[in-house]
């Protein structure tokens, strides 16, 4: 997820572009760049690695760049590590086309190969450079207008994108195009703006246009024109933005956490689409060939916090599907234990930031012992990504709230993908089962959307638990792993004492803590363990507990036991955590809101734990 801004008007563009990027830095923070057209018609590009302040210093707050037309970008790396070379804007070979991009171009390698055959050269590792040079190719091939060139490129590009492009032959004009990635356009006092999100332009105008999917926009001084994919002009009406600036940054949501909960379907879908092509999982880009997978004797999943809970869920799924031993280790323990590791094993280090101190130390320990390593990380070019032998990038995008939601969900889906592919390669599932599992993975984003549509009911229940003192989450197997994450979400943002237990352990001490009114949350997504967990809930109820059940549609007998039940869509039970965690995230969020707490920045916690 990256941030785009653009401006054409009567003022100096660069300071306006930098101000807009500052409002979008939550969307990307590893590099930034500007392209501004000066009075002589030359497009000057300035880029910098690191946070936006580096670019601001490099351009003297934008004052060093003359010109009243330009585009800017703040990057969160997906293709290519964070660097000045990979930073946007990108240019065609002769500088004829300059542009910025947000999204993921799935067939960039195919397009790159085509352009290489046509004589184009490439200087970066990005899919964006491919898109810009594809536009340039069609502009020259058909000797048409920018709209014609962009139309032809849009037809060839697969994936999601928001593009903002300047052409050397068309001074004081910016062209934009969109498919699935957000983009808005605004106009005021004869000046026009484009941005990925409202906060970037809210200071200048509240009248905006929402460009539709597969549409093109042309920005000139005092005019915005829209075109469809056929190049025909279309009419749009402006919309007045009534949000305040802070609300605008959250896209209308009250907090970043609830915004990020709602972004999970897209994050999961993007992560799946990065490795599943035409129904087939392809891990070759991360160096996990079939031969490599067949030679792995054991998996060690190493992580902290929510990433550890994702690993716990994955352990059950991978062992059952692939019939390979899996050990889950806390990174803070792994790094200090004198472990005996199988030299043919694979250590999988899971971290959102890729900078988690304990996880990084665990990775280095594994490498010092000669064990292969795989990083499952969300930040391109992070320390763990750079040092691991193989990297599986999750595509959650930047996560602002301290309590992780979408990053956890993408870690979980990445591990499930590994489990399915290991099972296929190792011959523990047949082709039909493989196809069914892959189809079910691809169906998860839509099912998450369906759960989010029922959030008001969860909000009602959560408000009644705001005064709770103790909450216990119980489950068996994968449900136990789900319980761990649900409990963590509640305690870290609501400050309510909460614990997760394997349901069978209740009678070994924990049940003595149950008293009248204690909330016990039972997770029951595994059919073979359903009746066992119901029995545990009955034991709690007989001691005065108030029961909440979370299960799949069809298990309606739970209503005879639980006081409140949440249902999730059916899926393959190996993947149940991807769905069951969403109501628990919502529950933790709404309890915190009801208690009047700072949801996004809970006390004593940091987003990334980079010190021991």
C-alpha positions as CSV (number, residue, x, y, z in Angstrom):
1,X,0.0,0.0,0.0
2,X,1.5,3.3,-1.1
3,X,0.5,6.9,-1.2
4,X,0.0,9.0,-4.4
5,X,-0.4,12.8,-4.8
6,X,-0.6,15.1,-7.8
7,X,-1.1,18.8,-8.4
8,X,-1.5,21.2,-11.4
9,X,-2.3,24.8,-10.8
10,X,-0.9,28.3,-10.3
11,X,1.3,27.6,-7.2
12,X,4.6,25.9,-6.8
13,X,3.8,22.2,-6.9
14,X,6.5,20.6,-4.7
15,X,5.6,22.0,-1.3
16,X,2.0,21.1,-1.9
17,X,3.0,17.6,-2.9
18,X,5.2,17.1,0.2
19,X,2.3,18.3,2.4
20,X,0.0,15.8,0.8
21,X,2.5,13.0,1.2
22,X,2.9,13.8,4.9
23,X,-0.8,13.0,5.3
24,X,-0.3,9.7,3.5
25,X,2.9,8.5,5.1
26,X,0.9,5.9,7.0
27,X,0.4,4.2,3.7
28,X,4.1,3.9,3.0
29,X,7.3,4.9,4.8
30,X,10.4,3.3,3.2
31,X,11.0,5.7,0.4
32,X,9.5,8.7,-1.4
33,X,9.9,10.8,-4.5
34,X,8.7,13.8,-6.5
35,X,8.5,14.6,-10.2
36,X,7.9,18.3,-11.1
37,X,7.8,20.0,-14.5
38,X,9.7,23.2,-14.5
39,X,9.1,26.3,-16.7
40,X,11.4,25.0,-19.5
41,X,9.3,21.9,-19.8
42,X,11.8,19.5,-18.2
43,X,10.5,17.0,-15.7
44,X,12.8,16.8,-12.7
45,X,12.7,13.7,-10.5
46,X,14.0,13.6,-7.0
47,X,13.8,10.4,-4.8
48,X,15.0,9.4,-1.3
49,X,15.2,6.3,0.7
50,X,13.6,6.4,4.2
51,X,10.9,8.4,5.6
52,X,9.4,11.5,4.0
53,X,11.5,13.9,6.0
54,X,14.6,12.7,4.0
55,X,13.0,13.8,0.8
56,X,11.8,17.1,2.4
57,X,15.4,17.9,3.5
58,X,16.8,16.9,0.1
59,X,14.4,19.4,-1.7
60,X,14.5,22.1,1.0
61,X,10.8,21.5,1.8
62,X,10.1,21.5,-2.0
63,X,11.5,25.0,-2.6
64,X,14.3,23.5,-4.7
65,X,11.9,22.3,-7.3
66,X,10.4,24.9,-9.5
67,X,7.2,24.2,-11.5
68,X,3.4,24.2,-11.0
69,X,2.7,20.6,-12.1
70,X,3.9,17.5,-10.5
71,X,3.3,14.1,-8.9
72,X,4.6,12.5,-5.7
73,X,4.7,9.1,-4.0
74,X,5.5,7.6,-0.6
75,X,6.3,3.9,-0.9
76,X,5.7,0.7,1.0
77,X,7.8,-1.8,-0.9
78,X,6.3,-4.8,-2.5
79,X,8.4,-5.4,-5.6
80,X,12.0,-4.6,-4.8
81,X,13.7,-3.6,-1.6
82,X,13.5,-0.1,-0.2
83,X,16.0,2.0,-2.1
84,X,16.4,5.2,-4.0
85,X,16.4,3.3,-7.3
86,X,13.2,1.4,-6.5
87,X,11.5,4.5,-5.2
88,X,8.8,6.2,-7.4
89,X,8.4,8.1,-9.7
90,X,9.7,5.9,-12.5
91,X,10.5,7.0,-16.1
92,X,10.5,5.6,-19.6
93,X,14.0,5.2,-21.2
94,X,13.9,8.6,-22.8
95,X,12.0,10.4,-20.1
96,X,8.9,10.8,-22.2
97,X,6.6,9.3,-19.6
98,X,7.0,9.7,-15.8
99,X,4.7,8.1,-13.3
100,X,3.8,6.7,-9.9
101,X,1.8,3.7,-9.0
102,X,-0.1,2.1,-6.1
103,X,-1.0,-1.6,-6.2
104,X,0.4,-4.9,-7.5
105,X,0.8,-5.8,-11.2
106,X,0.5,-9.6,-11.2
107,X,1.8,-10.2,-14.7
108,X,4.6,-7.7,-14.5
109,X,7.2,-10.3,-15.5
110,X,5.4,-11.2,-18.6
111,X,5.1,-7.6,-19.6
112,X,8.7,-6.9,-18.7
113,X,9.8,-9.8,-21.0
114,X,7.7,-8.3,-23.8
115,X,9.3,-4.8,-23.4
116,X,12.8,-6.3,-23.2
117,X,12.2,-7.8,-26.6
118,X,11.2,-4.4,-27.8
119,X,14.5,-2.9,-26.7
120,X,13.5,-1.4,-23.4
121,X,15.9,-1.5,-20.5
122,X,15.2,-1.6,-16.8
123,X,17.0,-0.1,-13.9
124,X,14.7,-1.1,-10.9
125,X,13.1,-4.2,-9.5
126,X,9.7,-2.7,-9.4
127,X,6.5,-3.6,-11.3
128,X,5.8,0.1,-11.5
129,X,8.7,0.7,-13.9
130,X,7.2,-2.0,-16.1
131,X,3.8,-0.2,-16.1
132,X,5.3,3.2,-17.0
133,X,7.3,1.8,-19.9
134,X,4.3,-0.2,-21.1
135,X,2.4,3.1,-21.4
136,X,5.3,4.6,-23.2
137,X,5.4,1.7,-25.6
138,X,1.8,2.0,-26.6
139,X,2.1,5.8,-26.8
140,X,4.8,5.5,-29.5
141,X,3.4,2.4,-31.2
142,X,0.0,3.9,-32.0
143,X,1.1,7.6,-32.2
144,X,-2.0,8.4,-30.2
145,X,-2.9,10.5,-27.2
146,X,-2.1,9.7,-23.6
147,X,-5.6,8.4,-23.1
148,X,-5.1,5.9,-26.0
149,X,-1.8,4.8,-24.6
150,X,-3.1,4.3,-21.1
151,X,-6.2,2.5,-22.4
152,X,-4.0,-0.1,-24.2
153,X,-1.8,-0.6,-21.1
154,X,-4.8,-1.1,-18.9
155,X,-6.1,-3.9,-21.1
156,X,-2.8,-5.7,-20.8
157,X,-2.2,-5.2,-17.0
158,X,-3.5,-7.8,-14.6
159,X,-3.8,-6.9,-10.9
160,X,-4.7,-3.8,-9.0
161,X,-3.3,-0.3,-9.6
162,X,-3.7,3.4,-9.3
163,X,-1.5,5.3,-11.8
164,X,-0.6,9.0,-12.0
165,X,1.4,9.8,-15.2
166,X,2.9,12.9,-16.8
167,X,3.8,13.0,-20.5
168,X,6.6,15.2,-21.9
169,X,4.5,16.2,-24.9
170,X,1.6,17.4,-22.7
171,X,2.7,20.1,-20.4
172,X,0.7,21.0,-17.3
173,X,-1.4,17.8,-17.5
174,X,-1.6,14.7,-15.3
175,X,-3.3,11.5,-16.4
176,X,-4.6,9.0,-13.9
177,X,-6.1,5.5,-14.1
178,X,-7.5,3.1,-11.6
179,X,-8.4,-0.5,-11.0
180,X,-9.2,-1.7,-7.5
181,X,-6.7,0.6,-5.8
182,X,-8.1,3.9,-4.2
183,X,-7.8,7.3,-5.9
184,X,-9.7,10.6,-5.6
185,X,-9.5,13.8,-7.6
186,X,-10.3,17.3,-6.4
187,X,-10.6,20.8,-7.8
188,X,-10.7,24.3,-6.3
189,X,-9.8,27.8,-7.5
190,X,-8.7,26.7,-10.9
191,X,-6.3,24.1,-9.4
192,X,-6.6,20.3,-9.5
193,X,-5.4,17.6,-7.1
194,X,-5.1,13.8,-7.1
195,X,-4.4,11.5,-4.1
196,X,-4.8,8.0,-2.8
197,X,-6.9,9.2,0.1
198,X,-8.8,12.3,1.2
199,X,-6.4,13.5,3.9
200,X,-3.8,14.5,1.3
201,X,-6.0,17.2,-0.3
202,X,-8.5,18.0,2.4
203,X,-6.5,21.2,3.2
204,X,-7.1,22.5,-0.3
205,X,-10.6,21.3,-1.3
206,X,-13.6,19.4,-0.1
207,X,-15.1,18.8,-3.5
208,X,-13.8,15.6,-4.9
209,X,-14.4,13.1,-7.7
210,X,-14.2,9.3,-7.2
211,X,-12.8,7.8,-10.3
212,X,-14.3,4.4,-11.1
213,X,-12.7,1.1,-11.8
214,X,-11.1,1.0,-15.3
215,X,-11.5,4.7,-15.8
216,X,-9.1,7.4,-16.8
217,X,-8.8,11.0,-15.6
218,X,-7.1,14.0,-17.2
219,X,-6.1,16.9,-14.9
220,X,-5.5,20.4,-16.3
221,X,-5.5,23.8,-14.7
222,X,-9.2,24.3,-13.9
223,X,-10.5,21.2,-15.6
224,X,-10.8,17.5,-14.9
225,X,-12.0,15.2,-17.7
226,X,-13.0,11.5,-17.3
227,X,-12.8,8.7,-19.9
228,X,-14.0,5.1,-20.0
229,X,-11.9,2.2,-21.3
230,X,-13.0,3.0,-24.9
231,X,-11.6,6.5,-24.6
232,X,-15.1,8.1,-24.6
233,X,-15.6,11.1,-22.3
234,X,-17.9,10.5,-19.3
235,X,-19.5,12.8,-16.9
236,X,-19.1,12.8,-13.1
237,X,-20.5,14.8,-10.3
238,X,-18.3,16.1,-7.4
239,X,-18.9,14.9,-3.8
240,X,-18.5,17.2,-0.8
241,X,-16.3,15.8,1.9
242,X,-17.7,16.5,5.4
243,X,-15.1,14.6,7.5
244,X,-12.6,16.4,9.7
245,X,-9.0,15.8,8.9
246,X,-8.4,13.1,11.5
247,X,-11.5,11.2,10.4
248,X,-10.4,11.5,6.8
249,X,-7.1,9.7,7.5
250,X,-9.1,6.8,8.9
251,X,-11.4,6.8,5.8
252,X,-14.4,7.5,7.9
253,X,-13.7,4.8,10.5
254,X,-13.4,5.9,14.2
255,X,-10.1,4.2,14.7
256,X,-7.3,2.7,12.6
257,X,-7.9,-0.7,14.2
258,X,-11.5,-1.0,12.9
259,X,-10.3,0.3,9.5
260,X,-7.6,-2.4,9.4
261,X,-10.1,-5.1,10.5
262,X,-12.2,-4.1,7.4
263,X,-9.1,-4.2,5.2
264,X,-8.5,-7.9,5.9
265,X,-10.4,-9.3,2.9
266,X,-8.2,-7.2,0.6
267,X,-5.0,-8.1,2.5
268,X,-5.7,-11.8,2.5
269,X,-6.7,-11.7,-1.2
270,X,-3.6,-9.8,-2.2
271,X,-1.4,-12.3,-0.3
272,X,-3.1,-15.3,-1.8
273,X,-2.9,-13.8,-5.3
274,X,0.8,-13.2,-5.0
275,X,1.4,-17.0,-4.8
276,X,-1.6,-18.6,-6.4
277,X,-1.9,-18.3,-10.2
278,X,-4.6,-20.1,-12.2
279,X,-5.5,-22.2,-9.1
280,X,-1.9,-23.4,-8.6
281,X,0.4,-22.4,-5.7
282,X,3.8,-21.2,-6.9
283,X,6.5,-20.7,-4.3
284,X,9.4,-20.7,-6.8
285,X,10.0,-16.9,-6.5
286,X,10.9,-17.5,-2.8
287,X,13.2,-20.3,-3.8
288,X,11.0,-23.1,-2.4
289,X,11.2,-25.6,-5.3
290,X,9.5,-29.0,-5.1
291,X,12.9,-30.6,-4.6
292,X,13.7,-28.3,-1.7
293,X,10.3,-29.0,-0.1
294,X,10.7,-32.8,-0.5
295,X,14.1,-32.6,1.3
296,X,12.8,-30.8,4.3
297,X,12.5,-33.1,7.3
298,X,10.9,-30.8,9.9
299,X,9.5,-27.3,10.3
300,X,10.3,-25.0,13.2
301,X,7.9,-22.0,13.4
302,X,9.5,-19.2,15.4
303,X,7.6,-16.0,16.3
304,X,6.4,-13.6,19.0
305,X,3.0,-12.4,20.1
306,X,0.2,-12.7,17.5
307,X,2.6,-14.2,15.0
308,X,3.2,-17.0,17.5
309,X,-0.5,-17.6,17.6
310,X,-0.6,-17.8,13.8
311,X,2.2,-20.4,14.0
312,X,0.2,-22.4,16.6
313,X,-2.8,-22.6,14.2
314,X,-0.5,-23.5,11.3
315,X,1.1,-26.3,13.3
316,X,-2.1,-28.2,13.5
317,X,-3.0,-27.6,9.8
318,X,0.5,-28.3,8.4
319,X,1.1,-31.5,10.4
320,X,-2.3,-32.9,9.5
321,X,-2.1,-32.0,5.8
322,X,1.6,-32.6,5.0
323,X,2.4,-35.2,7.6
324,X,5.6,-33.4,8.5
325,X,6.7,-32.7,12.1
326,X,6.2,-29.1,13.1
327,X,7.5,-27.4,16.3
328,X,6.3,-23.9,17.3
329,X,8.8,-21.9,19.4
330,X,8.6,-18.5,21.0
331,X,11.5,-16.5,19.5
332,X,12.6,-15.2,22.9
333,X,13.0,-18.8,24.1
334,X,14.4,-20.3,20.9
335,X,17.3,-17.9,20.9
336,X,18.5,-18.9,24.3
337,X,17.7,-22.6,24.3
338,X,20.5,-25.1,23.5
339,X,18.3,-26.8,20.9
340,X,19.1,-29.8,18.8
341,X,18.0,-28.9,15.3
342,X,17.7,-31.3,12.4
343,X,20.1,-30.1,9.8
344,X,17.5,-30.9,7.1
345,X,14.9,-28.8,8.9
346,X,13.5,-25.4,7.9
347,X,13.2,-22.6,10.4
348,X,10.3,-20.3,9.6
349,X,10.5,-16.9,11.3
350,X,7.3,-15.0,11.3
351,X,7.3,-11.2,11.9
352,X,5.1,-8.3,10.7
353,X,7.9,-5.7,10.8
354,X,10.8,-7.9,10.0
355,X,12.7,-6.2,12.7
356,X,11.5,-8.0,15.9
357,X,14.6,-8.3,18.0
358,X,14.0,-11.8,19.4
359,X,12.9,-13.1,16.0
360,X,15.9,-11.7,14.2
361,X,18.2,-13.2,16.8
362,X,16.4,-16.6,16.4
363,X,17.0,-16.3,12.6
364,X,20.6,-15.6,13.1
365,X,21.0,-18.6,15.5
366,X,19.4,-20.9,13.0
367,X,21.7,-19.7,10.2
368,X,24.8,-20.1,12.4
369,X,23.8,-23.7,12.8
370,X,23.5,-24.2,9.1
371,X,19.7,-24.6,9.0
372,X,17.7,-23.3,6.1
373,X,15.5,-20.3,7.0
374,X,12.3,-18.8,5.6
375,X,11.0,-15.4,6.6
376,X,7.3,-14.6,6.6
377,X,7.3,-10.9,6.8
378,X,5.3,-7.8,5.9
379,X,8.0,-5.3,5.2
380,X,10.2,-5.6,2.1
381,X,13.9,-5.1,2.8
382,X,13.5,-5.5,6.5
383,X,16.4,-7.1,8.4
384,X,14.7,-10.5,8.7
385,X,13.8,-10.4,5.0
386,X,17.4,-9.6,4.0
387,X,19.0,-12.2,6.1
388,X,16.7,-15.2,5.5
389,X,17.4,-17.8,2.8
390,X,13.8,-17.6,1.5
391,X,11.2,-14.9,1.9
392,X,7.4,-15.1,1.8
393,X,6.1,-11.5,1.8
394,X,2.6,-11.0,3.3
395,X,0.8,-8.1,1.6
396,X,-1.1,-6.6,4.5
397,X,0.2,-3.1,3.8
398,X,1.2,-0.7,6.6
399,X,-0.6,-1.3,9.9
400,X,-1.1,1.7,12.1
401,X,-2.9,0.3,15.1
402,X,-0.6,-1.3,17.7
403,X,-2.9,-4.4,18.0
404,X,-2.4,-6.4,14.8
405,X,-5.3,-7.6,12.8
406,X,-4.7,-7.7,9.1
407,X,-1.0,-8.6,9.5
408,X,-1.9,-11.6,11.7
409,X,-4.5,-12.7,9.1
410,X,-1.9,-12.5,6.3
411,X,0.6,-14.4,8.3
412,X,-1.9,-17.1,9.0
413,X,-2.9,-17.4,5.3
414,X,0.8,-17.6,4.3
415,X,1.3,-20.5,6.7
416,X,-1.8,-22.3,5.4
417,X,-0.5,-21.9,1.8
418,X,2.8,-23.4,2.9
419,X,0.9,-26.3,4.4
420,X,-1.2,-27.0,1.3
421,X,1.9,-26.8,-1.0
422,X,4.0,-29.1,1.3
423,X,1.1,-31.6,1.3
424,X,0.9,-31.7,-2.5
425,X,4.6,-31.9,-3.1
426,X,5.1,-34.6,-0.5
427,X,2.2,-36.6,-1.8
428,X,0.0,-36.6,1.3
429,X,-3.0,-35.2,-0.7
430,X,-4.1,-36.0,-4.2
431,X,-4.7,-33.5,-7.0
432,X,-8.5,-33.3,-6.3
433,X,-7.9,-32.5,-2.6
434,X,-5.3,-30.0,-3.6
435,X,-7.6,-28.2,-5.9
436,X,-10.4,-28.2,-3.3
437,X,-8.1,-26.7,-0.7
438,X,-6.8,-24.1,-3.0
439,X,-10.3,-23.1,-4.0
440,X,-11.2,-22.8,-0.4
441,X,-8.2,-20.6,0.4
442,X,-9.3,-18.3,-2.4
443,X,-12.9,-18.2,-1.1
444,X,-11.8,-16.9,2.4
445,X,-11.7,-13.1,1.6
446,X,-15.4,-13.1,0.6
447,X,-16.3,-15.1,3.7
448,X,-14.4,-12.6,5.9
449,X,-16.5,-9.9,4.2
450,X,-19.7,-11.7,5.3
451,X,-18.5,-11.8,8.9
452,X,-17.9,-8.1,8.9
453,X,-21.4,-7.5,7.8
454,X,-22.6,-8.9,11.2
455,X,-20.5,-6.6,13.3
456,X,-23.4,-4.7,14.9
457,X,-24.5,-7.8,16.7
458,X,-21.0,-8.3,18.1
459,X,-20.9,-4.7,19.1
460,X,-24.1,-5.1,21.1
461,X,-22.7,-8.1,22.9
462,X,-19.3,-6.5,23.6
463,X,-20.8,-3.4,25.1
464,X,-22.4,-5.7,27.8
465,X,-18.9,-7.0,28.7
466,X,-17.3,-3.7,29.3
467,X,-17.3,-4.1,33.0
468,X,-15.9,-7.7,33.0
469,X,-13.0,-8.5,35.3
470,X,-11.9,-11.9,34.0
471,X,-12.5,-13.6,30.7
472,X,-11.5,-17.1,29.7
473,X,-11.2,-18.4,26.1
474,X,-11.2,-22.2,25.6
475,X,-10.8,-24.5,22.6
476,X,-9.1,-27.7,21.4
477,X,-6.7,-28.1,18.5
478,X,-6.9,-25.2,16.1
479,X,-9.6,-23.7,18.3
480,X,-7.1,-23.5,21.1
481,X,-4.8,-21.4,18.9
482,X,-7.7,-19.2,17.9
483,X,-8.5,-18.8,21.6
484,X,-4.9,-17.5,22.3
485,X,-5.3,-14.7,19.7
486,X,-8.8,-13.8,20.8
487,X,-7.6,-13.5,24.4
488,X,-4.6,-11.4,23.4
489,X,-6.8,-9.0,21.4
490,X,-9.1,-8.5,24.3
491,X,-6.5,-8.0,27.0
492,X,-4.1,-5.7,25.1
493,X,-6.6,-3.1,24.1
494,X,-9.3,-3.4,26.9
495,X,-6.9,-4.1,29.8
496,X,-9.4,-6.8,31.0
497,X,-7.6,-9.9,32.5
498,X,-8.1,-12.6,29.9
499,X,-6.5,-16.0,29.5
500,X,-6.7,-18.8,26.9
501,X,-6.7,-22.5,27.8
502,X,-6.8,-25.8,26.0
503,X,-10.3,-26.8,27.0
504,X,-9.1,-30.2,28.3
505,X,-6.9,-28.4,30.9
506,X,-9.8,-26.8,32.7
507,X,-10.1,-29.5,35.2
508,X,-6.4,-29.4,36.0
509,X,-6.8,-26.2,38.0
510,X,-8.3,-23.4,35.9
511,X,-11.9,-24.2,36.6
512,X,-11.4,-23.1,40.2
513,X,-11.3,-19.5,38.9
514,X,-14.8,-19.7,37.5
515,X,-17.5,-17.9,39.5
516,X,-20.9,-16.3,38.9
517,X,-20.9,-14.1,35.8
518,X,-17.4,-15.0,34.6
519,X,-17.4,-14.8,30.8
520,X,-16.1,-18.0,29.1
521,X,-15.7,-17.9,25.3
522,X,-15.8,-21.3,23.7
523,X,-14.3,-21.8,20.2
524,X,-15.9,-24.7,18.4
525,X,-14.9,-24.9,14.7
526,X,-13.5,-28.4,14.7
527,X,-16.2,-31.0,14.2
528,X,-14.3,-33.9,15.7
529,X,-13.8,-31.9,18.9
530,X,-17.1,-30.1,19.1
531,X,-18.8,-32.3,21.6
532,X,-15.8,-32.4,23.9
533,X,-15.6,-28.6,24.0
534,X,-19.4,-28.4,24.6
535,X,-18.9,-30.6,27.6
536,X,-16.3,-28.3,28.9
537,X,-18.6,-25.3,28.5
538,X,-21.3,-27.1,30.4
539,X,-18.9,-27.7,33.3
540,X,-18.2,-23.9,33.3
541,X,-21.9,-23.1,33.2
542,X,-22.7,-25.3,36.1
543,X,-20.3,-23.1,38.1
544,X,-22.0,-19.8,37.2
545,X,-20.1,-18.9,34.0
546,X,-21.7,-16.8,31.3
547,X,-21.1,-18.5,28.0
548,X,-20.3,-17.2,24.5
549,X,-19.9,-19.8,21.7
550,X,-18.2,-19.3,18.4
551,X,-18.9,-21.9,15.8
552,X,-19.7,-22.6,12.2
553,X,-23.2,-22.4,10.7
554,X,-24.9,-25.8,11.2
555,X,-23.8,-26.4,14.7
556,X,-27.0,-24.9,16.2
557,X,-27.1,-27.3,19.1
558,X,-24.7,-24.9,20.9
559,X,-27.6,-22.6,21.5
560,X,-28.8,-25.1,24.1
561,X,-25.7,-24.4,26.1
562,X,-24.3,-20.9,25.3
563,X,-26.0,-17.7,26.3
564,X,-24.7,-15.9,23.1
565,X,-23.5,-17.5,19.9
566,X,-21.6,-16.1,16.9
567,X,-21.6,-18.1,13.7
568,X,-19.0,-18.0,10.9
569,X,-19.3,-19.4,7.4
570,X,-18.2,-23.0,6.8
571,X,-14.7,-23.6,5.4
572,X,-12.2,-26.4,5.4
573,X,-11.6,-26.8,9.1
574,X,-7.8,-26.4,8.6
575,X,-8.5,-22.8,7.7
576,X,-11.1,-22.0,10.4
577,X,-8.8,-19.6,12.2
578,X,-8.9,-17.1,9.3
579,X,-12.6,-16.7,9.8
580,X,-13.0,-17.3,13.6
581,X,-10.5,-14.6,14.5
582,X,-12.5,-11.8,12.9
583,X,-15.4,-11.8,15.4
584,X,-12.8,-12.0,18.3
585,X,-11.0,-9.0,16.9
586,X,-14.3,-7.1,16.7
587,X,-15.2,-8.1,20.2
588,X,-11.9,-6.9,21.6
589,X,-12.2,-3.6,19.7
590,X,-15.8,-2.9,20.8
591,X,-15.1,-3.7,24.4
592,X,-12.2,-1.3,24.4
593,X,-14.4,1.4,22.7
594,X,-17.1,0.8,25.3
595,X,-14.5,1.3,28.1
596,X,-13.4,4.6,26.5
597,X,-9.8,3.6,25.9
598,X,-7.2,4.5,23.3
599,X,-7.8,1.6,20.9
600,X,-5.0,2.3,18.5
601,X,-2.3,3.0,21.1
602,X,-2.8,0.8,24.2
603,X,-0.6,1.7,27.1
604,X,2.9,0.2,27.4
605,X,2.9,-1.3,23.9
606,X,4.8,-0.5,20.7
607,X,4.0,-1.5,17.2
608,X,7.3,-3.3,16.6
609,X,9.4,-4.7,19.4
610,X,12.9,-4.0,18.1
611,X,14.7,-4.3,21.5
612,X,14.8,-7.2,23.8
